Amino acid sequence: MGLGAIGWEAVRTAVETAVSAALSGAAGEMGRRAVEGLVGLLRREGAEGADALPVTADDQARVAEELRARALDRPEYADALLRWMREVELLRAAPGDAPVPRMLPADKGVFTDRDDVLARLVELLEERRTGGAAVAVVCGPGGIGKSATAVHCGHRLVERFPDGQLYVRLGGGATPSDVLAELLAQLGEPAAAIPSDLTRQRGRYRELTADRRLLVLLDDARSEAQVRALVPAAAGSLVLVTSRHRLSGLAGDPGARFFVLDPLAEEDAVLLLERVVAAAGRWPVARDAAGAVAVARGCAGVPLALCGAGSLLGARRHLSWETVGSRLSGNDEGVRHDLGTDDGVRRSHDLSYRELSPEAARLYRLLAGWPWPGIGPGAAARAAGTTEGAARVLLEELAGVHLLEEVGEERYRFHDLVREHAERWAREVESPADRNRAVRRAAGWYLEFAVAADFRVMPGRWRLGRDYEGLALPAVRDRHDARDALAALRREREGVAAAVRAAESVGADELVCRLCQASWALHLRLGFHDQWIDGHRLGIEAARRLVEEGSGDPRFLGRMLVQSAFGHMGRGAWDEAGAALDEAVAAEAAAGHRRGLATAAEARGLLRLREWRWREAEECFRAAQGFWREIGPDEDGADDVPRGLALLEDHIGRALRGRGRFAEAAARLNAALAMFRALPVPDLYNEGRVYMSLGETHLGAGDAAAARVCLDDALEVMDREGAELQHADAAELRARCAEDAQERASLLRRAEELYAKGGDEVGVARVRERLAECG
């Protein structure tokens, strides 16, 4: 079998995909196995294999050329390469029946006017039937209705985009990598297939959008660069951008059209007021048309102000149109002239604020201390020092008069202009200390949330401090509990990141470190490397200050550095990861923390494994063993010494397997298994992992019978532990050494069922392809 029909580019793409999946960490066992398959292909000539992971484009091209050259000379090598390439391709492709994305936010039922924007968008689409996607920028001052207009037009044009509609909010500190990761997920890309590298993310985004007619709504863009990276190449697509900035550089590339929104005409402003008030059950315009006109004029035709005034009139029946109109026009004695009575938006917000209950007004002021991306009753209650039930009522009161936006179920955020108004009131009414305490308390809520979820995802890992004391898993645990906890962390990841920055802003250094520690499971399992690295940069700085000041726990510095090193590993930034680990070793030594030294050395060994530097990895693991063995009976980590040594024995076995020294690897792995069995508190999950690693080692050595014994034990353990995805992975491995086609098909069907239960669509697709090969 030759490779003429596939070509060098296909081989290079497979190498790039395997390396990217392994670097991201999100691909888990499948990504690791893809890279180990590459090692095996390079080692087939009898050498120990490549001595460095091909991270750069040049290295990947060189490796691809070497693979292809060997395959062209030897048919049996070509067969092996093609099988590996088919497996790697399943890392990239989502199942063919992935749903069409429908991500537009809901249209506003009270939306008014802007028909000219819709008509001009239709004209633009008619003109751009060829070439790249059409780009339209809806711009104007805050509160003018840019987002509402874009969403409304998107819904009206939805039939023109049969391949889906994407939505992402670019404001609020979102990094380019996080934005692309979110869009790739909306396009159906499995988490395991989303690259960690920004360049690869852009390439994959271009691939997935190349043949689709899509609407891409980019809300609150801050720069031209943000937009350019997200423009699909396909004709018939539309990129609809909202921004306070003109983004005039987009006129040349990619040839954007600009739609500048003006205040609503008086007739349309009155109509919007009528709709907002009617939605609240009050229909006063016919009785007081002159009052409605006065209110519309007082709001200067700005939709945000009109919605606020209309909501207030609907909610506060005692207010007359005349009173509201008078206050908005500046003729009322109680109006706050120092806030700028010539600004319709500020006047409207001031009017709504003055009608709040004292408790809601206080919550309004205290929430303004940080630009939370979306805050719920729990964090709001903590900020105000009240109960969640009370906070829920107060949030609804604020949203009812448009002082908060409801952006999801029980999730609220400020419009930028409203937050500016709330901050002014907070500076006047609340002391700086009270404002800082509110920020710190809200960040503390995110800490408690992250701690609880992190523990449910990874209950066995060690942590610093007392945040995790008293936590325990239930005796009978739902088998999906860890997955549900990880999903909750994903939903709140922006809030956790905001809490890190908020804690840093009020000088709560130890809180910063504790938040970073609690985000470990989130980042290790899901990636989001930009957020990981940025947050831990603050954590490292905070920990350094704790050391310099002699306050707090000095061990946090090493902890922050080790966790940040894994973030750099996920990016393939070996030098940055190595530098962080070097500093971690120094910090742990200064703190006299042997447990931390063991962890740093172990992490350095895992870095060397990722780099294919097998001998150096083994040396690091042996150094970590030495640190564990030096821990005294009363030192931190004493209880974990047996488990830590067992894990390192497993790591050494993996390093030996990487060198092709299968017999020695098997001996080490068997020793690790005995060590896990001897633990005073059983660790059945890691026993099962060692069984799986033994099975892979025997497969690599060509001993199918020994592999079957180990993998049967792994299947039993993972079934008992309810670890569905690992159980599926073991079944898939076991199928590779099945004794006949019937047994192979049975094992693959078991893996398919378990992958489906666990939500691993890529695993399902891969197993189904293998089942088809079984006939």
N, C-alpha and C positions, 0 to 999 in steps of 0.2 A: 504494500500500500504506500503510495507516494503522497507528498504534501503539495503537489503542484496546484491543486484546486483551492488550497487554503492560503498559502503564501506567507511570506515573512511577516507582513503586518499583522496577520491573525495571531501568529506565535508571539510577537511582541506585545500585542494587546492582552493575551492570556498571562504573560509574565507580569505585566503591569497590574492586572486585576488581582492576581494572587498576592503580590507584594502589598498592594493597597489594602486588601481585605485583612491581611495579617497585621498591618500597621494600625488599622483603625481600631482593632480590638473588638468591634461590634460583631464581627463575623464568627467569633468564638472558635469552637472546635473545627468548624468547616474551613475557616481562614487559616488556622494553624496547619491543618492537614493539606491544604492546597500548597502551602509553602514547603512542607515536608515532602510532598510529591515532586516538587521542583528539585529539591535536594536529591531525591532518589534518581531522577532523570540525569542530573549532572554527575552522579556518582556511579552510573552504570558501567563506566569504563574501568572501574577498579580503584580509582582514587577516592580520597575521603570526601570529595565534593568541594563546592565553592567555599572560599574562605571569607566571604562578605556578602551580605544581603544586597542584591542589586537595587538600590534605592533610587539612584539618579536615572534620568532618561537614557544617558549614554551607556550606563551599565546594563540597563534592561535591553537595549538594542544589541549590545554585545552578546548577552546570554541568549537572546532569541536567535541570533545568527548561528551560535554554536549548536543550539538544539536542532535548528532546521538542517544544518549541514550534516549532523549525525543521522537524522531521519532520512535524508535523501540517499545516504549510502547503505542504510540497513533497514529493510522492511519491518523487522520485529521491533526496532526502536521507534519507527514511525507509528506502529500500532499503539505502543505505550504512550507516545506523545499525544496522539489523537484522543485516547481515552482520558488523559489528564486534562487536555484542553476542553473537552466536553463537560467535565466536572467543574472546571473553573468558570466556564460560561454561565453555569447556573448561579454563580455568585453575583452575576451582573443583572440577569434578566428576571424581572418579576413575572409571575404566571400570566399567560396570555389573556385570562379572563379578569384581569384587574379592573375594578370599577372606574368609570370615568369620574375624574375629580369635579366636585361641585362645591367650591370653597368660598363663594361669595357670601359676605354677611347678608343678613336679612334686609330687605328694602324697607325704608321708612313709610309707614302708612300715611303720614301727613305730608309727604314730599310735595313740593309746589314749584312750578315754573321750570326753567332751564331747558325748555323744549328746543331752543336754538343750539344748545350743546349736543343734544342727541342727533339733531338733523345734520350738524357738521361732522359728527363722528360717522354717520352713515355715508356721507359724501367721501370722507377720507378712506373708508373701507372699499368703496366702489373704485376709487382711483388707484388703490394699492393692491390690485389683483395679482401682480407679479412682484418679484423681488422679495425682500425680507418683510418682517412684520411691520405693521403700521404702529406708530408710537404717538400718543397724545398726552399732553401734560395739562392737567387742570390745576391752575394756580390762582392765588389770591390771598388776602390777609386771613388771619385766624378768625374762625367763627363764620366764614362766608358760605360754608356748606360744600367744600371741595369733596370730602369723603362721601357725603350723602349723595352728591351729584354723580360721582363715579360709580357708586354702588347701584344707584337707580338706573343709570344708562347701561351698566353691565347686565342687569336683569332684563332690560328691554331688548338687548341685543343677543341674548343668550342662545337663540336658535342659530345664529351665525357661527357658533363655536361648538360643533358637535363633539369635539375631543376633550372638552372640559374647560373649567374656569379655575384659575389659581388665585390665591390672595395671600399677601404677606404685608405686615406693617414694618416699614423700614426704620421708623423712629424708635426712640427708647433705648438706644445703645446696642441694637442688634449688629453683630459682626457679619461681614460678607459670607464667611464660611457657614455660620448658623443659618443665615437666610437661605443659602443654596441647599443646605441639608434639609430645611423645612420644605422647600419647593420640590426637591427630589422625592421626599416622603409623600407629598401630595400627588405626585405623578405615579405613585405605586412602587417606587423603588424600595425593596426591603431594607431594613436597618443594617443588615449584615453586608449589603452591597454598596452602601453610601460611603464614598471615599472620605478619608480624613483630610487629605491635601486639597487646598483651594483650587489649584490648577486642575486636578483631576475632577473635582466637583463641577467646575465650569465645563470641562469636556463632556462629562456625562449628561449634564443639563442640555447641552447642545444636541447630543445624540437623541435624548428622549423627546425633545421638542421639534426635531428636524422635520418630521412628517405629520405633525398634528396641527390642526387649526384650533388655537387656544386663545382664550382671553386671560391675560396676566395683569392683575390689579396690584400695583405697587403703591401702597398708601404711605403718605408722609415721608417722601424721599428728601434727603438732605443734600445730595450731590449728584452730579452727572455720572460719576464713576459707579455709584450704586446701581443706576439704571442700566447702563451699557452692558454690564455683565449678565443681565437677566433678560435681554431681548432675544427671543427665538429667531431662528433663521427662516422658518417656514412662512411662505406667502399665505395670506388669509388670516394670520394671527394678529391680535391687537394687544399692545402693551399700554395700559391706561395708568397714568402716573398722577398722583396728587402731591402738591408741594406748596409751601409758603414762598419758596424761592423760584425765580424765573427759570433756572436751569437752562439758560440760553445756549450753552454749549451743545445741547442736544439737537439744536436746529440743523447743524451740519452733519453730525453723525450721532444717531441714525436717521436724521431727517424728521425730527418730531414736529408736530403741530401744537400750537399753544392756545389754550382756552382760558382767558382771564375772567374770573367771575366778579361781577359787580353786585352791590346791594340790590335786593329785590325792589322792583317798582312798587309804588304805594298800593296799587290794587292787588298785586300778588302777596305783598306783606300782610295785608288785611286777610286775604284768603288763607294764608298759612296760620295766622292767629285763630281764625275761625275753626280750622281743622284741628288744631291742638286743643282748643278749649272744648270743642264738641267731643273729642276723644275722651275727655274727662267727664262727660255728661252734662255740660253746661252749654247753652246755645244763646248767647247774649247779643250777637252782632245785630240782628234785626231790630232789637229793642234799643240799641245804643251804637249806631253806626259811627256817630261822631267820636264817641269814646274809643272805638276800635281804631279809627284813623289816628287819634292822638297817641295811642299806645304804639302803633306801627311807626309813626314818625319819631317817637321817643327812642325806639330801638334802632333807628337809622337804617331800617331795612335789612339788618344783619340777621340771618336765620338763627344763629345760636342764641342771640338776645331775644328774638321773637318766640322761639320755643320755650325759653325760660319764663318770659312774661306770660305766655299763654298757659303754661303748666301751672304757674302760680295762681292765675285767675281761676283755672279749673279746680285747683285744690283748696283755695281759700275763698269760700263763697261770700265772706263778709266784705271782700275787697270789691269796690265798684270800678268800672272802667274809667270813670272820671278820676278817681283817686290814683289809680295806677298811671294813667296818662299824665297827670299832674306831676307825680313824683319822677317819672322818666324825663319829663321836659325840664326839670330843675326848678319848678315853681313851688315845690313843697318845702317847708321849713326843715324837715328832717333829712333831706337828701345830703349826702356826704360830698361836698364840693372838692375836698382834698383828694378824692379818688378820681376826679376827672369827669365832671358831669357832661362834658361834650362827647364822651365815648358811650355810644349806645349799649355796647356789650357790658361795660363796667356798671353802667346805671342799672341795667336789667339784673345783673348778678347781685348788686348791692340791695336792690329791692327784694329779691328772693331771700337773700341772707337775713334781712331784717324781719322776715316773717317766719323764720325757723324757730322751732322749740329750742330752749337753751341747751338741751343735751345734744341735739343735732348740730347746732351752731358750734359747740365745742368740738365735736367729732370732726366737723368740716375743717376747723382750724388745725387740729392735731394731725390729721391725715396729710396735710399739705407739706409736712416737714421733709418728705422724700417723694420723688416721682415714681411711686409704685406702679408696675406694669398692669396690675390687676389685683385688687385686694378683696378679701372675703370677710365674712363676719368674725372669724377667729382672730385674724390679725387686727381687724378694726377694734374688736372688743379689747384686745390687749393694749392697743395704743391709747384707748380712752379709759382704761381701768374699769370696764363694765362687763356684763355678761354677754355671751354670744347672742342670746335671744334679744336682749336690748339693742345690741349693735345691729342685728338684722333689721329691726324696725327703723332705726335711725338711718341706715343706709338706704332703705326704701324711701324714707322721707326726703333724703337728699336727691335721690334719683328722680323722685316724683316732680321736683321743680327744676330738673336739668342742671343741678349743681354737681352731679356725678353721672357718668355714662355707665350703663349696664352692658358689659362686654361678654357676658356668659352667665351661666346659671350661678347666681349669688357671687358674681365677680364684678367689681366696679373699678373705674379709674377716672381721673380728672381729665377734662380737656385742658390743654396747656394754658389757655386764657383763664379758665376757671381756677386752676391751681394758683396762678399769679394773684388772683383776687383773694383766694383763701390765705395765701402767704401774707398778704398785706394785713389782713385782719389778725392773723396769728401773731405777727410782729407787734401789733398794737395791744392785743389783749393778753397773750400768753408770755410768760417769762422765757428767756433763752433756755434756762434749765428745764422747764416743763416741756418745751418743744423737743429738746434733745432726749429727754426721758421717754417721750412718746415714740420717737424713732427707734430708740433702743428696745423698748418693749415690743414693738411690732416686729423688729428683727429677731427678738427672742422667741416670738411665736413661730417664725419660720425655722428657727433652730430646733424647737421641739418637734415640729412636723417632720423635718428632715431626719432627725435622730431616730424617731419611731419607724419611719419608712426604711431608712438605711439598715436598721437592725433586722427588720423583717426580710430584707433582701440578702444580707450577709451576716447572719447572727454569730458566726464563729470567729470573726476577725477581732483583733485587739484594738482598743481605743484608749486615748488619754482622757483624764478627767473623770467627772462623775455623771456626765450627761446620760450615760447608758446604764447606770446602776439601777437595779430593780426591774429592768426590762426582761421579759421572758416570753417565749413562744407558748401558745396554748398546748395543752396535752393532746388535743385533737385539732390539728391544723388543716384548714382548707388547702388542697393541693395547689390551688392557684394563688395562694396568698402572696408569695414572693413576687410573682409576676404582676399582681395587682398593685403591690407596693411600688414596684419599679415604674408602672404606668402612672401612679400618682406623683412620683418624683418628676417624671417627664412633664406632666401637666404644670407643675409648679416650679419648673427649673428656672424660669425667668424671675420668679419671685425670690427664690433662694439666692440667685446671683445678685439681685437688687439688694437683698438683705446684707450680703457681704459688703457691698459698697456703702450701704447706709450705716452699718456698724462702723466702718472705717471713718465715715464723715463725722461721727460724734466721738471719735477717739476710743471706741470700745475694742481695744486690740485683742484681748483674749476671746471676745465674742466673735471677732473676725476669724480667728484660728479655729474655734469650735465649729463655726458654720462650714469652713472649708473641710474639716475632718468629716463632718456629717454628709458632705456631698460626694464622698468616695464611691459609693455604690452607683450613684447616678452617672458619674463620669466613667468609671471603669466599665460599666455594662453598656452605656449608651453613647459614650464619646462626648460630642460637643466640646471639642478640644480648645477652641478659642476661649469659650467661657471658662473652661477648666484652668487654662494657663493664666488668663487674666485675673481670675479670682484668687488663685494661689499666689500670684505675684503680690497681691495685697496681703495675703496670709503670711508670706515670708517676711514682708516689710514689718507687719505687726509683730510677728514673733521676734524679729531682731530688736525691735524697740523694747519688748518685754525683757529680753536678755540684758540689754544695755541699762535698763532702769532697775533691774533686779526685782521685778514684780512679775506675778503670774507664774506659769509653769514653763521653765526654760526648755523642756523637752519638746515643746511645740515647734521649735525651729527645725529640728531634724525631721519631725513628722511632716511639716509643710513642704520641706525640700524633697523628701522621698515621694510624696504624692504628686508634686509638680513634675518630678522626673518621669513618672509614668505618663503624664500629659504630653511631655516632649517626645517620649517614645512613640506615642500614638501618632505624632506628626512625622515620625521618622527622623527627628532632629537628635541624632545620637550625641553630638557634641554638647548640646544644651543639657540633655539628660545626664550625661557623664559629669558635667560641671556641677549640676545640682546634687548629684550623689556624692561627689568629692566634698562639697561643703556640708552635706548632711553628716558624713562620717566625722568631720571636724567638729560639728556642732554637738553630735551625740557624745563624742569623746570628752568635750569640754563640760558637758552635763553629767558625765559619768554614767551614762545610760547604756548598759550593755545590750539590753533588749533592742534599743534603737540601732545600735551598731550592727547587730545581727540582721535586722530588717534592711538596713542600708546595703550591707554586703550581699544579702539575698537579691535585693532589687538590682544591684550591679550585675549579678550573675544572670538575671532574667534579661537585662539589657544585652549582655553578651550572647545569650541564646538567640535573641532577635537579630543580632548581627551575624549569626552563624559562626561566631568565634567560640567554638565548642570547648577547647582546652581552657581558655580564659574563664569561661562560664563555670567550669568545674572548679577551678581555683577559687573563684569568688564564693561558691557554695561551701567549699571546705573552710574558707575563712569565716563564713557565717556560722558554721558548726562550732568553730572554736569560740566565738563570742557566746553562743548559747551555753556551752559547757562551762564557761567562766561565771555564769550567773549563780550567785549564792542563794541559799534556801529562803532568805528573807528579802531578796531583791525583787524589784518590779520584773514580772515575766517569769518568775520561778515556776509557777503552776503550768506555764505553757511550754516549758523546755522540751518535754517528750514529744509534743505535737510538732513544735518547730523543727526538731531534728528529723522527725519522720518526713515532713514536707521536703526538707533539704535532700534527704536520701532519694526521694522521688525525682527532684530536680537533677541530681547528679546522674541518675539513670537516663533521663531525657538527654542530657549533654552527651553521654556515652553513645546513645542511639544516634544522635546527630553525626557522630564520627564513624558510624557504621560498625561499632564494636558491640554487637548485639548480645553476645554471651555475658560480657561484663555488665551491660545495661540490665539484662534480666536478673543478674545476681543482686544488683543494687535495688531494683524494684521489688524483688522478693524480700529483701531486708526491710524496705520501707513498709511493705505489707505487714510483716511481723511486728514492726514498731507501732503501726496504727492499731493492730489487734491487741497490743499490750496496754494501750492507754486506759487510765482509770475511768475516763468518760468516753464511751465509744464514739468514733467518728466514721460512721458507716459510709457516709457520702465519699470521703476521701479514700476509704478502702476501695470503693467501687471505681474511683478514678484510677487508682493504681492497677486494678485488674484490667481496665481498659488500656492503660499504657503498656502493660505486659503483653496484652493481646496484639497491640500494634507492633511491639518489638519482635514478637515471634513471627508475625506476618512478614516483617522486614527481613527476618533471617530465613524465611521460606519454610518455617515449621508450622504448617496449618493445624496439625493435631494439637500442639501445645496452645496455639492461639485459640482454638475452639474451647478448650478447658477454661482458660482465663476469661474469655468473653462470656461464656455461660455463667460464670460467677458474677461478672459485672452486671449481666442482665438481671440476675436474682436480686442483687443489692439495690440497683437503681429502681427496680419495681417496688421493693420493700420501702424505699425512701420516698417514693412518689415523685422522683426527679424525671419528669416525662421527657424532656428534651435530651438529657443524658442517656436515658433508657433507649430512646430512639436512635441516638448516635451509636450506642453499643450494639443494637440490633442490626444497624446498617453495616458496622464493622464485621459482625458475626456472619452476615450474609456473604462477605468476601471469602470466607473459608468454609462455606457450606459444603456438605458432602454430596449433595445432588441438587438438581434444578428445583425439585419440589420444596426442599428445605429452604433454599435461597429465596424462592418466591414467598414462602410463609413468613420468613424473617423480614423481608422488605415490606410486606403488607402490615406487619406489626409496626415497623418504623414509620410507615405512611400514616397510620392511625394516630400514633403518638405525636408526630410532628404537627398533624392537623389540630389535635387537642391543644398543643402548646402554641399555636398560632405561627409556626415557622413555615411560611409559604414556600420559601426557597427549598427547605428540606423536603417538603411534599413533592415539589416539582422534580427534584433530583431523583427521589426514590421512584416516582412514577416512570421516569425515563428508564431506570434500571429494570423495573418490572416489565416494561415493553420489550426490552432486550431479552428477557427470559422467555418471551413468547407466551 
